[in-house]
Amino acid sequence: MKFKFCPECGAPLVLEMRGDRERPVCPACGFVVYLNPAVAAGTLVEIDGRVVLIRRAVEPRKGYWGLPAGYVEADESAEEAAIRETREEAGLEVELDDLLGVYSFGERTHERGVLILYSAHVVGGELRAGDDALEARTFAPDELPEIAFSTHRDALREWRRARAVTYRTATLDEADVVAQINERYDFEQGRDYRQYVLDPQSELLVAVDDSQIVGFSSLTFHAWNGTANLNQIFVQPNYRRWGIATHLIEYALDMARKRGTRAVIAEAPVDNPVLVVYLKAGFRVCGFIDAYYPPSTHQQSTALFLAYDLA
């Protein structure tokens, strides 16, 4: 038993069944000791398509590589800890983008832990080895070194998978697949995805992982005023949080730029998380309409309009 004496009165603890678990209990004052897991936080930071890793200078797993991460202190949030650990271990000031995942680690009873991992981008500092690190470097998806911990390996495996996704214009057959995805998730009604492929003034864009369509978007071009509408962004649930929506937006902007478009317009309900993706991609808010969507789709929701200036 890890704890032998009551932290409240100092009496020896005994093991008793409480609920469906055996827990240390004080027979004198009734205090129950709950053995909680340790909580760690860290970041997955990309620089030019390469991931930031640090080589550990201390045990456990000294000399192996890992993501910037460490234990959350009692006076800070998980987000604050992730930012602090990245600064201390890799010398980088970062802003968090999204929650990537929550991973359990440890095997022995009473020594389990939880890693909370965020995606982040650099806003300052210089990549260098800091506390508890021998080196700090960036690695491409196909050149990852030996990783210290299983939780980091799991996260990096998902990162490599996301980086292997390709982005391109869709074929007619793929337009039918997109329509099926749309129907399965009840994403939008009334879209003719084949028309996006057939019409020279539009494009259907897909994100493909090993022949599987995992996300899509579409563009409609307006020659009369040199603008284009980015009509929707959708990523299948098990592929979210890994930047695929951002890459679809970037691919759409690049395509619009090549066609001489001066601005790309997008819209979304004010309560849709995709707005954050648009804003981080460089769109600016340019207007709103209170009653824009049919009541059956986005009842009582305001539509926010955004623009990305290419000219």
C-alpha positions as CSV (number, residue, x, y, z in Angstrom):
1,M,0.0,0.0,0.0
2,K,1.5,3.3,-1.1
3,F,0.0,5.3,1.8
4,K,0.4,3.9,5.3
5,F,-0.9,6.7,7.6
6,C,-4.0,8.9,7.4
7,P,-3.1,12.4,6.1
8,E,-5.8,13.8,8.4
9,C,-5.2,12.3,11.8
10,G,-2.0,10.1,11.4
11,A,-3.7,6.8,12.3
12,P,-2.6,3.7,10.4
13,L,-4.6,3.0,7.2
14,V,-6.4,-0.2,6.4
15,L,-7.7,-1.6,3.1
16,E,-11.5,-1.7,2.9
17,M,-13.9,-2.2,0.0
18,R,-15.5,1.1,-0.9
19,G,-17.9,0.7,-3.9
20,D,-16.3,-1.9,-6.2
21,R,-12.7,-1.0,-5.2
22,E,-10.4,-1.7,-2.3
23,R,-9.2,1.6,-0.9
24,P,-7.0,2.8,2.0
25,V,-9.4,3.9,4.8
26,C,-8.7,5.4,8.2
27,P,-10.5,3.4,10.9
28,A,-10.1,6.3,13.3
29,C,-11.7,9.2,11.4
30,G,-13.1,7.5,8.3
31,F,-10.9,9.4,5.8
32,V,-10.7,7.6,2.4
33,V,-7.5,8.0,0.4
34,Y,-8.2,8.1,-3.4
35,L,-5.2,7.2,-5.5
36,N,-5.4,9.4,-8.5
37,P,-3.3,9.1,-11.7
38,A,-0.6,11.6,-12.5
39,V,-1.6,14.1,-15.2
40,A,0.9,15.2,-17.9
41,A,0.4,17.7,-20.8
42,G,2.4,18.3,-23.9
43,T,2.3,19.6,-27.5
44,L,2.8,18.4,-31.0
45,V,4.3,21.3,-32.9
46,E,4.9,21.4,-36.6
47,I,7.4,23.6,-38.3
48,D,7.3,23.4,-42.1
49,G,5.7,20.0,-42.0
50,R,8.2,18.6,-39.5
51,V,7.5,17.7,-35.9
52,V,9.4,19.1,-32.9
53,L,11.0,16.4,-30.7
54,I,13.4,16.6,-27.8
55,R,16.0,14.0,-26.8
56,R,15.7,13.2,-23.1
57,A,18.6,14.0,-20.8
58,V,17.2,12.1,-17.7
59,E,15.6,8.8,-16.9
60,P,13.3,7.2,-17.6
61,R,14.3,6.5,-21.3
62,K,17.3,8.8,-21.2
63,G,18.7,9.3,-24.8
64,Y,15.4,8.5,-26.4
65,W,13.2,11.1,-28.2
66,G,9.8,12.4,-27.3
67,L,7.3,15.3,-27.6
68,P,7.7,18.3,-25.3
69,A,5.6,17.2,-22.3
70,G,5.7,17.0,-18.6
71,Y,3.6,16.8,-15.4
72,V,0.9,19.4,-14.7
73,E,1.7,21.4,-11.5
74,A,-1.0,22.0,-8.9
75,D,-1.4,25.7,-9.7
76,E,-1.7,25.5,-13.4
77,S,-4.2,24.2,-16.0
78,A,-3.3,21.4,-18.5
79,E,-3.1,24.1,-21.2
80,E,-0.7,26.2,-19.2
81,A,1.4,23.1,-18.5
82,A,1.6,22.2,-22.1
83,I,2.8,25.7,-23.1
84,R,5.3,25.8,-20.2
85,E,6.8,22.4,-21.0
86,T,7.3,23.3,-24.6
87,R,9.1,26.5,-23.6
88,E,11.3,24.8,-21.0
89,E,12.2,21.7,-23.1
90,A,12.3,23.1,-26.6
91,G,12.8,26.8,-26.2
92,L,9.6,27.6,-28.2
93,E,6.7,29.9,-27.3
94,V,3.6,28.4,-28.7
95,E,-0.2,28.9,-28.9
96,L,-2.4,25.8,-28.6
97,D,-4.6,25.0,-31.6
98,D,-6.6,22.0,-30.6
99,L,-6.9,19.0,-28.3
100,L,-5.3,16.1,-30.2
101,G,-6.0,13.3,-27.7
102,V,-5.9,11.9,-24.2
103,Y,-3.6,8.9,-23.6
104,S,-3.2,6.6,-20.6
105,F,0.2,5.4,-19.6
106,G,1.8,3.2,-16.9
107,E,1.0,-0.4,-16.1
108,R,1.5,-1.0,-12.4
109,T,-1.3,-0.4,-10.0
110,H,-1.3,3.1,-8.4
111,E,1.3,4.3,-11.0
112,R,-0.9,5.1,-13.9
113,G,-1.0,8.4,-15.6
114,V,-2.8,10.5,-18.3
115,L,-1.2,12.5,-21.1
116,I,-3.2,15.4,-22.5
117,L,-1.8,16.3,-25.9
118,Y,-2.4,19.5,-27.9
119,S,-1.5,20.6,-31.4
120,A,0.3,24.0,-31.3
121,H,2.0,26.5,-33.5
122,V,5.1,28.6,-32.8
123,V,4.7,32.3,-32.0
124,G,8.2,33.0,-30.6
125,G,11.4,31.7,-29.1
126,E,14.1,29.6,-30.7
127,L,14.3,25.8,-31.1
128,R,16.9,24.7,-28.6
129,A,17.4,22.0,-25.9
130,G,16.2,23.2,-22.5
131,D,15.4,21.5,-19.2
132,D,15.8,17.7,-19.2
133,A,16.8,17.7,-22.9
134,L,20.0,16.8,-24.7
135,E,18.8,18.0,-28.2
136,A,15.8,19.6,-29.8
137,R,15.2,19.0,-33.5
138,T,12.5,18.7,-36.1
139,F,11.8,15.5,-38.0
140,A,9.9,14.7,-41.2
141,P,7.2,11.9,-41.0
142,D,9.5,9.4,-42.6
143,E,12.6,10.0,-40.4
144,L,11.3,9.7,-36.9
145,P,13.9,8.5,-34.3
146,E,13.3,6.0,-31.6
147,I,10.6,7.3,-29.4
148,A,10.7,7.0,-25.6
149,F,7.1,6.5,-24.6
150,S,4.2,4.5,-26.1
151,T,1.8,7.5,-25.7
152,H,4.1,9.6,-27.8
153,R,4.5,6.8,-30.4
154,D,0.7,6.5,-30.6
155,A,0.3,10.3,-31.2
156,L,3.1,10.4,-33.8
157,R,1.6,7.4,-35.6
158,E,-1.6,9.3,-35.9
159,W,0.3,12.4,-37.0
160,R,2.2,10.5,-39.7
161,R,-1.2,9.1,-40.9
162,A,-2.6,12.6,-41.2
163,R,0.5,13.8,-43.0
164,A,0.1,11.0,-45.6
165,V,-3.3,12.3,-46.6
166,T,-3.3,13.8,-50.2
167,Y,-5.4,16.7,-51.5
168,R,-6.7,16.9,-55.0
169,T,-9.8,17.6,-57.2
170,A,-12.4,14.8,-57.3
171,T,-13.5,12.5,-60.1
172,L,-17.1,11.9,-61.0
173,D,-17.0,8.5,-59.1
174,E,-15.5,10.3,-56.1
175,A,-18.4,12.8,-56.3
176,D,-20.8,9.9,-55.7
177,V,-18.8,8.8,-52.7
178,V,-18.8,12.3,-51.3
179,A,-22.6,12.3,-51.8
180,Q,-22.8,9.1,-49.8
181,I,-20.6,10.6,-47.0
182,N,-22.9,13.6,-47.0
183,E,-26.0,11.5,-46.6
184,R,-24.4,9.3,-43.9
185,Y,-23.5,12.2,-41.7
186,D,-26.5,14.4,-42.7
187,F,-24.0,17.2,-43.4
188,E,-25.9,19.3,-46.0
189,Q,-29.0,18.9,-48.1
190,G,-29.5,19.8,-51.7
191,R,-25.8,19.6,-52.9
192,D,-25.2,18.1,-56.3
193,Y,-21.6,17.0,-56.0
194,R,-21.4,15.7,-59.5
195,Q,-22.2,19.2,-60.8
196,Y,-19.1,20.5,-59.0
197,V,-17.0,18.2,-61.1
198,L,-18.9,18.8,-64.4
199,D,-19.2,22.6,-64.1
200,P,-16.0,24.4,-65.3
201,Q,-16.8,27.2,-62.8
202,S,-16.6,24.9,-59.8
203,E,-14.3,22.4,-58.2
204,L,-14.9,19.5,-55.8
205,L,-11.8,19.0,-53.5
206,V,-11.2,15.8,-51.6
207,A,-8.7,14.6,-48.9
208,V,-7.7,11.0,-49.5
209,D,-6.1,8.6,-47.2
210,D,-5.0,5.4,-49.0
211,S,-7.9,5.6,-51.6
212,Q,-10.4,6.5,-48.8
213,I,-12.1,9.9,-48.9
214,V,-11.7,11.3,-45.4
215,G,-12.7,14.9,-46.1
216,F,-14.0,17.2,-48.8
217,S,-14.8,20.8,-49.8
218,S,-15.9,22.7,-52.9
219,L,-15.4,26.0,-54.7
220,T,-17.7,28.0,-56.9
221,F,-16.1,30.7,-59.1
222,H,-17.7,33.9,-60.1
223,A,-16.0,35.4,-63.2
224,W,-18.0,38.6,-63.1
225,N,-16.5,39.8,-59.8
226,G,-13.4,37.6,-59.5
227,T,-14.5,35.9,-56.3
228,A,-15.1,32.3,-55.3
229,N,-17.3,30.7,-52.6
230,L,-15.7,28.1,-50.4
231,N,-19.0,26.2,-49.9
232,Q,-18.2,23.7,-47.1
233,I,-15.5,21.9,-45.2
234,F,-16.2,18.4,-43.9
235,V,-13.8,15.9,-42.3
236,Q,-14.9,12.4,-41.2
237,P,-15.0,12.2,-37.4
238,N,-12.1,9.8,-36.9
239,Y,-9.8,12.1,-38.9
240,R,-10.6,15.3,-37.1
241,R,-8.2,17.4,-35.0
242,W,-5.2,16.6,-37.2
243,G,-5.2,19.6,-39.5
244,I,-7.1,18.1,-42.5
245,A,-9.7,20.9,-42.6
246,T,-6.8,23.5,-42.6
247,H,-5.1,21.7,-45.5
248,L,-8.4,21.6,-47.4
249,I,-8.7,25.3,-47.0
250,E,-5.1,25.9,-48.0
251,Y,-5.6,23.7,-51.1
252,A,-8.7,25.6,-52.0
253,L,-7.0,29.0,-51.6
254,D,-4.1,27.8,-53.8
255,M,-6.5,26.7,-56.5
256,A,-8.4,30.0,-56.4
257,R,-5.1,31.9,-56.5
258,K,-4.0,30.0,-59.7
259,R,-7.3,30.9,-61.3
260,G,-6.7,34.6,-60.7
261,T,-9.4,34.9,-58.0
262,R,-9.2,38.1,-56.0
263,A,-11.1,36.9,-52.9
264,V,-12.6,33.7,-51.4
265,I,-15.8,33.9,-49.4
266,A,-17.0,31.4,-46.8
267,E,-19.9,31.3,-44.4
268,A,-20.8,29.2,-41.4
269,P,-23.2,29.3,-38.4
270,V,-21.7,31.3,-35.5
271,D,-21.8,28.2,-33.3
272,N,-19.8,26.0,-35.8
273,P,-16.2,25.2,-34.7
274,V,-15.1,25.5,-38.3
275,L,-15.1,29.3,-37.8
276,V,-11.9,28.9,-35.7
277,V,-10.3,27.0,-38.6
278,Y,-11.2,29.8,-41.1
279,L,-9.9,32.5,-38.8
280,K,-6.6,30.7,-38.1
281,A,-6.2,30.2,-41.9
282,G,-6.3,34.0,-42.4
283,F,-9.9,34.7,-43.2
284,R,-11.5,37.9,-41.8
285,V,-15.0,38.4,-40.7
286,C,-16.9,40.6,-43.3
287,G,-20.5,40.4,-42.3
288,F,-23.4,38.4,-40.9
289,I,-27.1,37.7,-41.5
290,D,-29.4,36.9,-38.6
291,A,-32.0,34.8,-40.5
292,Y,-30.0,32.9,-43.1
293,Y,-30.5,29.2,-42.6
294,P,-33.8,27.3,-42.9
295,P,-35.2,26.5,-39.4
296,S,-34.8,22.7,-40.1
297,T,-31.0,23.1,-40.4
298,H,-29.6,25.9,-38.1
299,Q,-32.6,27.1,-36.2
300,Q,-32.1,30.5,-34.6
301,S,-28.5,30.6,-35.8
302,T,-26.8,33.6,-37.3
303,A,-24.6,33.1,-40.4
304,L,-21.2,34.6,-40.2
305,F,-19.5,35.6,-43.5
306,L,-15.7,35.5,-43.9
307,A,-13.3,36.6,-46.7
308,Y,-9.8,35.8,-47.6
309,D,-8.1,38.4,-49.8
310,L,-5.9,37.0,-52.5
311,A,-5.3,40.1,-54.6
